[in-house]
Amino acid sequence: MIVARSSLRIVLLLIGLIPAMGQASSVSVKNLRMWQAPDHTRLVFDLSGPLEHRLFSLSNPERIVIDMKKARWDGVLPVLDYSGPLLARVRTGGQDKDNLRVVLDLKQSTRPRTFVLAPYGQYGHRLVIDLYFKKAEDAASRKPAKTGVISKGSVDKKKIIVIAVDAGHGGDDPGAIGRRYRTREKHVVLAIAREVTRRINREAGMRAFLTRKGDYFISLRRRTRIARSRGADIFISIHADYIPGRRGRRVRGSSVYALSQRGATSETARLLANKENASDLIGGSFADKDDILAKVLIDLSQTATIAASIRMGKDMLGTLRSAGPLHKYSVAQAGFTVLKSPAVPSILIETAFISNPGEERKLRSRSFQRKIAASIVNGLRRYIARGSIQKYRRHVVAKSRSPIVATRDHQPRYHMIKRGDTLSGIALRYKVNIDAIRFANNMPNSKLIIGRRLQIP
């Protein structure tokens, strides 16, 4: 009898566990966020775990359907802003009892991209849907920059220095968050970047544009591609520094950073670069052929570019003193991905420490934003007045813009793959970059097929 009761208790416990086990295998869609960029709209679904999904498009009317396997929606859909040009409505419906279907009603046909992000920082698992304009994904980045007060004919266009002003973070990536006022880095640096751009466009011989005009995410590589596509001569990325713990409450001042290909100049610089490079993991990005091309171009021209960046950084430090104290009195270096813009001198400016309550308060004030913007423009003016950028344009930029798949005699070379060949060995033999070979031959990886003919750039 005792055994029978024990067996019955075990059976009842197992019966009670079955629904819980079934529930655990189901993914909960907890929230939906939307960001509108000039060239696309991003939807981010917050998930309780990894998700299998399928996406397809339908016409008449235009819509996109996302089927999420073994998923359910918790709660109700949030109120979204449908004033943009692409998305008309988001609605849900159970495809069946085990799966969730989300339908995106569209205002026009789009080119969707979708990927899943693993947990990182404050975020858990996420499903990202990017809706791009079908005709031109980069149409917004190719619009000519406004020239401010520069009139036609007043300055030779060939002599105008074009500056890309990059406001760090954005969208799902808030950047650092202040301790006292919970200020988000992405908001204050955008305000400063706008002020910098406005002031530059009042200068004769200079023209500026923003890589990010609003609160939306842009990958680090894409920021450099935007700068290059719009003919930038200089790239400036604006941020607000953060140090955790008690030290972060006391440390203060501005810093200037340039790229390093040989490791960071200090542990602080290395940690900062790791923090800034994590933007792609937070906001969500994926590698494509353009990223491989960017890496190839970087390898070809980066040495001279870094030297020019350090010279510009020194001039910038000299003028940043007028806005407040300096945290570092020399240009520090580390492996910042956003500074890897080929043939474009690039610096990253940490305007102040958002982890310091006093400096957080300054960052929020319009007067400080104007002061730091004025000092940045003065630093640019000093660097350009020395003639360094003009000399750089003549001797470096022209060479870097030659086709990367051309040889010295402009005749293509080929290599027939034989048994025992490796991609690294072929690259060493012909003295070219591995990624250059992959890009020239549209290779998704380094796997070689015997008998295939490779074009050697």
Protein Blocks (a to p, Z undefined) as FASTA:
>chain_A
ZZmmmmmmmmmmmmmmmmmmmmmmpccdfbdcddddfkbccdddddfbdcdddddddehi
addddddehiadehjdddddfkbmkbnbdcdddfblmbccdddddfbdcdddddddddeh
jbccddddddddfklmklmmmpccdehjacghkacfklpccdddddeeeijlnbjadfkl
opafklmmmmmmmmmmmmmmmpghiacddfblbdcdddfklmmmmmmmnopabdcddddd
ddehjklmmggcdddddddfebpfbfklmmmmmmmmmmmmmnopaddfklmmmmmmmmmm
mmmmmmmmmmmmmmmmmmmmmnoccfbfcdcddddfklmcghiacddddfbafklmklmm
mmmpmklmmmmmmmmmmmmmmmmmnommmmmmmmmmmmmmpcfkbcfkopacdddddehi
afklmmmmnopafklmmmmnopablcdcehiacddZZ
